[in-house]
């Protein structure tokens, strides 16, 4: 499991339909953390929340 602490959330509220999109910016992430996250996805242990 990886733990990401250096992130910031941005919210985009669409008032007509009442939807909210959440964008997350991650800074200074290490390559080994990305590899661990991708391996967790490939092994089917969680849904993908981060796009690269």
BELDA-V397199 format. One line per field, one symbol per residue. phi: phi as a letter, one per 30 degrees, with the letter a starting at -180 (. if undefined). psi: psi as a letter, one per 40 degrees, with the letter a starting at -180 (. if undefined). burial: b if it has 9 or more other C-alpha atoms within 8 Angstrom, else e. Layout:
phi = ???
psi = ???
burial = ???
This chain:
phi = .cbcccbbcbccccddcicbcccbccchdddddddddddddddidaddcbcc
psi = iihhegihihhhhhddefihhhhhhhifiiddddddddddddefeiihehi.
burial = eeeeeebeeeeeebeeeeeeeeeeeeeebeeebbebbeebbeeeeeeeeeee
